[in-house]
Amino acid sequence: MTDSTRDFVNKIHEQQEKQRKNKRGENVPSAKLQNKQHSSNK
């Protein structure tokens, strides 16, 4: 593998890890917001 391909693969891995972290972070607040909406509707 050349350095350019390594950098390319590393960037893809970093993006995938960021997406995973973002999904985890987004899921928690969205669930809390849904709970708040349900409680306020009641």
C-alpha distance matrix in Angstrom:
0.0 3.8 6.7 8.2 6.2 6.7 10.1 10.8 10.3 12.3 14.9 15.4 16.0 18.4 20.2 20.7 22.1 24.3 25.6 26.5 28.3 30.0 31.2 32.6 34.3 35.7 37.1 39.3 41.1 41.6 43.2 45.5 46.4 47.3 49.5 51.2 51.9 53.4 55.6 56.8 57.7 59.8
3.8 0.0 3.8 5.4 5.4 6.4 8.8 10.0 10.8 12.4 14.4 15.7 16.7 18.5 20.2 21.4 22.8 24.5 26.0 27.3 28.9 30.3 31.9 33.4 34.7 36.1 37.8 40.0 41.5 42.1 44.0 46.0 46.8 48.0 50.2 51.7 52.4 54.1 56.2 57.2 58.2 60.5
6.7 3.8 0.0 3.8 5.5 5.1 6.2 8.6 9.9 10.4 12.2 14.3 15.3 16.3 18.3 20.0 20.9 22.3 24.3 25.7 26.8 28.3 30.2 31.6 32.6 34.1 36.1 38.0 39.4 40.2 42.2 44.0 44.8 46.2 48.4 49.7 50.5 52.4 54.4 55.3 56.4 58.7
8.2 5.4 3.8 0.0 3.8 5.4 5.1 6.1 8.7 9.8 10.6 12.5 14.3 15.3 16.6 18.5 20.0 21.1 22.7 24.5 25.8 26.8 28.7 30.5 31.4 32.6 34.7 36.8 38.0 38.5 40.7 42.6 43.1 44.5 46.9 48.1 48.7 50.7 52.8 53.5 54.5 57.0
6.2 5.4 5.5 3.8 0.0 3.8 5.4 4.9 6.1 8.5 9.8 10.6 12.3 14.1 15.3 16.5 18.3 19.9 21.1 22.7 24.4 25.6 27.0 28.8 30.1 31.2 33.0 35.3 36.8 37.1 39.1 41.3 41.9 43.0 45.3 46.8 47.4 49.1 51.3 52.3 53.1 55.5
6.7 6.4 5.1 5.4 3.8 0.0 3.8 5.4 5.1 6.0 8.5 9.9 10.5 12.1 14.2 15.3 16.4 18.2 19.9 21.1 22.5 24.1 25.7 27.1 28.4 29.9 31.6 33.6 35.3 35.9 37.8 39.7 40.7 41.9 44.0 45.5 46.3 48.0 50.0 51.1 52.2 54.4
10.1 8.8 6.2 5.1 5.4 3.8 0.0 3.8 5.5 5.0 6.1 8.6 9.9 10.4 12.2 14.2 15.2 16.3 18.3 20.0 21.0 22.2 24.2 25.8 26.6 28.0 30.1 32.1 33.3 34.1 36.2 38.0 38.7 40.1 42.4 43.6 44.4 46.3 48.3 49.1 50.3 52.7
10.8 10.0 8.6 6.1 4.9 5.4 3.8 0.0 3.8 5.5 5.2 6.4 8.8 10.0 10.7 12.5 14.4 15.4 16.7 18.6 20.2 21.0 22.7 24.7 25.7 26.7 28.7 31.0 32.2 32.6 34.8 36.8 37.3 38.5 40.9 42.3 42.8 44.7 46.8 47.7 48.6 51.0
10.3 10.8 9.9 8.7 6.1 5.1 5.5 3.8 0.0 3.8 5.4 5.1 6.2 8.6 9.9 10.6 12.4 14.3 15.4 16.6 18.5 19.9 21.2 22.8 24.3 25.5 27.1 29.4 31.0 31.4 33.2 35.4 36.2 37.2 39.5 41.1 41.7 43.4 45.5 46.6 47.5 49.7
12.3 12.4 10.4 9.8 8.5 6.0 5.0 5.5 3.8 0.0 3.8 5.4 5.1 6.1 8.6 9.9 10.5 12.3 14.2 15.4 16.5 18.2 20.0 21.3 22.4 24.0 25.8 27.7 29.3 30.1 31.9 33.8 34.8 36.1 38.1 39.6 40.5 42.2 44.1 45.2 46.4 48.6
14.9 14.4 12.2 10.6 9.8 8.5 6.1 5.2 5.4 3.8 0.0 3.8 5.4 5.1 6.2 8.6 9.9 10.5 12.3 14.3 15.3 16.2 18.3 20.1 20.8 22.0 24.2 26.2 27.4 28.0 30.3 32.1 32.7 34.1 36.4 37.6 38.3 40.3 42.3 43.1 44.2 46.6
15.4 15.7 14.3 12.5 10.6 9.9 8.6 6.4 5.1 5.4 3.8 0.0 3.8 5.4 5.1 6.2 8.6 9.9 10.5 12.4 14.3 15.2 16.5 18.5 19.8 20.7 22.5 24.9 26.3 26.5 28.6 30.8 31.4 32.4 34.8 36.3 36.8 38.5 40.7 41.7 42.6 44.9
16.0 16.7 15.3 14.3 12.3 10.5 9.9 8.8 6.2 5.1 5.4 3.8 0.0 3.8 5.4 5.1 6.2 8.6 9.9 10.6 12.4 14.1 15.4 16.7 18.3 19.8 21.2 23.3 25.1 25.7 27.3 29.5 30.5 31.5 33.6 35.3 36.1 37.7 39.7 40.9 42.0 44.0
18.4 18.5 16.3 15.3 14.1 12.1 10.4 10.0 8.6 6.1 5.1 5.4 3.8 0.0 3.8 5.4 5.1 6.1 8.6 9.9 10.6 12.1 14.2 15.5 16.3 18.0 20.0 21.7 23.2 24.1 26.0 27.8 28.7 30.2 32.2 33.5 34.5 36.3 38.1 39.2 40.5 42.6
20.2 20.2 18.3 16.6 15.3 14.2 12.2 10.7 9.9 8.6 6.2 5.1 5.4 3.8 0.0 3.8 5.5 5.1 6.1 8.6 9.9 10.3 12.2 14.3 15.1 16.0 18.1 20.3 21.5 21.9 24.2 26.1 26.6 27.9 30.3 31.6 32.2 34.1 36.2 37.1 38.1 40.5
20.7 21.4 20.0 18.5 16.5 15.3 14.2 12.5 10.6 9.9 8.6 6.2 5.1 5.4 3.8 0.0 3.8 5.4 5.1 6.3 8.7 9.8 10.6 12.5 14.2 15.2 16.5 19.0 20.7 20.9 22.6 24.9 25.8 26.7 28.9 30.6 31.3 32.8 35.0 36.2 37.1 39.2
22.1 22.8 20.9 20.0 18.3 16.4 15.2 14.4 12.4 10.5 9.9 8.6 6.2 5.1 5.5 3.8 0.0 3.8 5.4 5.1 6.2 8.6 9.9 10.7 12.3 14.1 15.5 17.3 19.2 20.1 21.6 23.5 24.8 26.0 27.8 29.4 30.6 32.1 33.9 35.2 36.5 38.4
24.3 24.5 22.3 21.1 19.9 18.2 16.3 15.4 14.3 12.3 10.5 9.9 8.6 6.1 5.1 5.4 3.8 0.0 3.8 5.4 5.1 6.0 8.5 9.9 10.3 11.9 14.1 15.8 17.1 18.0 20.1 21.7 22.6 24.1 26.2 27.4 28.4 30.3 32.1 33.1 34.4 36.6
25.6 26.0 24.3 22.7 21.1 19.9 18.3 16.7 15.4 14.2 12.3 10.5 9.9 8.6 6.1 5.1 5.4 3.8 0.0 3.8 5.5 5.0 6.1 8.6 9.7 10.2 12.0 14.5 15.9 16.0 18.1 20.2 20.9 22.0 24.3 25.7 26.4 28.1 30.2 31.3 32.3 34.5
26.5 27.3 25.7 24.5 22.7 21.1 20.0 18.6 16.6 15.4 14.3 12.4 10.6 9.9 8.6 6.3 5.1 5.4 3.8 0.0 3.8 5.5 5.2 6.3 8.6 9.9 10.7 12.9 15.1 15.5 16.8 19.1 20.3 21.2 23.1 24.9 25.9 27.2 29.2 30.7 31.7 33.6
28.3 28.9 26.8 25.8 24.4 22.5 21.0 20.2 18.5 16.5 15.3 14.3 12.4 10.6 9.9 8.7 6.2 5.1 5.5 3.8 0.0 3.8 5.5 5.1 6.1 8.5 10.0 11.2 13.1 14.4 15.8 17.4 18.9 20.3 21.9 23.4 24.8 26.4 27.9 29.3 30.8 32.6
30.0 30.3 28.3 26.8 25.6 24.1 22.2 21.0 19.9 18.2 16.2 15.2 14.1 12.1 10.3 9.8 8.6 6.0 5.0 5.5 3.8 0.0 3.8 5.4 5.0 5.9 8.4 10.2 11.2 12.0 14.2 15.8 16.6 18.2 20.2 21.4 22.4 24.4 26.1 27.1 28.4 30.6
31.2 31.9 30.2 28.7 27.0 25.7 24.2 22.7 21.2 20.0 18.3 16.5 15.4 14.2 12.2 10.6 9.9 8.5 6.1 5.2 5.5 3.8 0.0 3.8 5.5 5.1 6.0 8.8 10.5 10.4 12.1 14.5 15.4 16.2 18.3 20.1 20.9 22.3 24.4 25.7 26.7 28.7
32.6 33.4 31.6 30.5 28.8 27.1 25.8 24.7 22.8 21.3 20.1 18.5 16.7 15.5 14.3 12.5 10.7 9.9 8.6 6.3 5.1 5.4 3.8 0.0 3.8 5.5 5.3 6.7 9.4 10.3 11.0 13.0 14.8 15.8 17.2 19.1 20.5 21.7 23.3 25.0 26.3 27.9
34.3 34.7 32.6 31.4 30.1 28.4 26.6 25.7 24.3 22.4 20.8 19.8 18.3 16.3 15.1 14.2 12.3 10.3 9.7 8.6 6.1 5.0 5.5 3.8 0.0 3.8 5.6 5.7 7.1 9.0 10.5 11.6 13.0 14.9 16.3 17.5 19.1 20.8 22.1 23.4 25.1 26.9
35.7 36.1 34.1 32.6 31.2 29.9 28.0 26.7 25.5 24.0 22.0 20.7 19.8 18.0 16.0 15.2 14.1 11.9 10.2 9.9 8.5 5.9 5.1 5.5 3.8 0.0 3.8 5.6 5.7 6.1 8.6 10.2 10.7 12.3 14.5 15.6 16.6 18.5 20.2 21.2 22.6 24.7
37.1 37.8 36.1 34.7 33.0 31.6 30.1 28.7 27.1 25.8 24.2 22.5 21.2 20.0 18.1 16.5 15.5 14.1 12.0 10.7 10.0 8.4 6.0 5.3 5.6 3.8 0.0 3.8 5.8 5.3 6.1 8.7 10.0 10.6 12.4 14.4 15.4 16.6 18.5 20.1 21.1 22.9
39.3 40.0 38.0 36.8 35.3 33.6 32.1 31.0 29.4 27.7 26.2 24.9 23.3 21.7 20.3 19.0 17.3 15.8 14.5 12.9 11.2 10.2 8.8 6.7 5.7 5.6 3.8 0.0 3.8 5.5 5.3 6.4 8.8 10.1 10.9 12.6 14.5 15.7 16.9 18.6 20.3 21.7
41.1 41.5 39.4 38.0 36.8 35.3 33.3 32.2 31.0 29.3 27.4 26.3 25.1 23.2 21.5 20.7 19.2 17.1 15.9 15.1 13.1 11.2 10.5 9.4 7.1 5.7 5.8 3.8 0.0 3.8 5.4 5.0 6.1 8.6 9.8 10.4 12.2 14.2 15.3 16.3 18.2 20.1
41.6 42.1 40.2 38.5 37.1 35.9 34.1 32.6 31.4 30.1 28.0 26.5 25.7 24.1 21.9 20.9 20.1 18.0 16.0 15.5 14.4 12.0 10.4 10.3 9.0 6.1 5.3 5.5 3.8 0.0 3.8 5.4 5.0 6.2 8.7 9.8 10.5 12.4 14.3 15.3 16.5 18.6
43.2 44.0 42.2 40.7 39.1 37.8 36.2 34.8 33.2 31.9 30.3 28.6 27.3 26.0 24.2 22.6 21.6 20.1 18.1 16.8 15.8 14.2 12.1 11.0 10.5 8.6 6.1 5.3 5.4 3.8 0.0 3.8 5.4 5.1 6.3 8.7 9.9 10.7 12.4 14.3 15.4 16.9
45.5 46.0 44.0 42.6 41.3 39.7 38.0 36.8 35.4 33.8 32.1 30.8 29.5 27.8 26.1 24.9 23.5 21.7 20.2 19.1 17.4 15.8 14.5 13.0 11.6 10.2 8.7 6.4 5.0 5.4 3.8 0.0 3.8 5.4 5.1 6.2 8.7 10.0 10.7 12.3 14.3 15.6
46.4 46.8 44.8 43.1 41.9 40.7 38.7 37.3 36.2 34.8 32.7 31.4 30.5 28.7 26.6 25.8 24.8 22.6 20.9 20.3 18.9 16.6 15.4 14.8 13.0 10.7 10.0 8.8 6.1 5.0 5.4 3.8 0.0 3.8 5.4 5.0 6.2 8.7 9.9 10.5 12.2 14.4
47.3 48.0 46.2 44.5 43.0 41.9 40.1 38.5 37.2 36.1 34.1 32.4 31.5 30.2 27.9 26.7 26.0 24.1 22.0 21.2 20.3 18.2 16.2 15.8 14.9 12.3 10.6 10.1 8.6 6.2 5.1 5.4 3.8 0.0 3.8 5.4 5.1 6.2 8.6 9.9 10.6 12.5
49.5 50.2 48.4 46.9 45.3 44.0 42.4 40.9 39.5 38.1 36.4 34.8 33.6 32.2 30.3 28.9 27.8 26.2 24.3 23.1 21.9 20.2 18.3 17.2 16.3 14.5 12.4 10.9 9.8 8.7 6.3 5.1 5.4 3.8 0.0 3.8 5.4 5.2 6.2 8.6 9.9 10.8
51.2 51.7 49.7 48.1 46.8 45.5 43.6 42.3 41.1 39.6 37.6 36.3 35.3 33.5 31.6 30.6 29.4 27.4 25.7 24.9 23.4 21.4 20.1 19.1 17.5 15.6 14.4 12.6 10.4 9.8 8.7 6.2 5.0 5.4 3.8 0.0 3.8 5.5 5.2 6.1 8.5 10.0
51.9 52.4 50.5 48.7 47.4 46.3 44.4 42.8 41.7 40.5 38.3 36.8 36.1 34.5 32.2 31.3 30.6 28.4 26.4 25.9 24.8 22.4 20.9 20.5 19.1 16.6 15.4 14.5 12.2 10.5 9.9 8.7 6.2 5.1 5.4 3.8 0.0 3.8 5.5 5.1 6.1 8.7
53.4 54.1 52.4 50.7 49.1 48.0 46.3 44.7 43.4 42.2 40.3 38.5 37.7 36.3 34.1 32.8 32.1 30.3 28.1 27.2 26.4 24.4 22.3 21.7 20.8 18.5 16.6 15.7 14.2 12.4 10.7 10.0 8.7 6.2 5.2 5.5 3.8 0.0 3.8 5.5 5.1 6.4
55.6 56.2 54.4 52.8 51.3 50.0 48.3 46.8 45.5 44.1 42.3 40.7 39.7 38.1 36.2 35.0 33.9 32.1 30.2 29.2 27.9 26.1 24.4 23.3 22.1 20.2 18.5 16.9 15.3 14.3 12.4 10.7 9.9 8.6 6.2 5.2 5.5 3.8 0.0 3.8 5.5 5.2
56.8 57.2 55.3 53.5 52.3 51.1 49.1 47.7 46.6 45.2 43.1 41.7 40.9 39.2 37.1 36.2 35.2 33.1 31.3 30.7 29.3 27.1 25.7 25.0 23.4 21.2 20.1 18.6 16.3 15.3 14.3 12.3 10.5 9.9 8.6 6.1 5.1 5.5 3.8 0.0 3.8 5.4
57.7 58.2 56.4 54.5 53.1 52.2 50.3 48.6 47.5 46.4 44.2 42.6 42.0 40.5 38.1 37.1 36.5 34.4 32.3 31.7 30.8 28.4 26.7 26.3 25.1 22.6 21.1 20.3 18.2 16.5 15.4 14.3 12.2 10.6 9.9 8.5 6.1 5.1 5.5 3.8 0.0 3.8
59.8 60.5 58.7 57.0 55.5 54.4 52.7 51.0 49.7 48.6 46.6 44.9 44.0 42.6 40.5 39.2 38.4 36.6 34.5 33.6 32.6 30.6 28.7 27.9 26.9 24.7 22.9 21.7 20.1 18.6 16.9 15.6 14.4 12.5 10.8 10.0 8.7 6.4 5.2 5.4 3.8 0.0
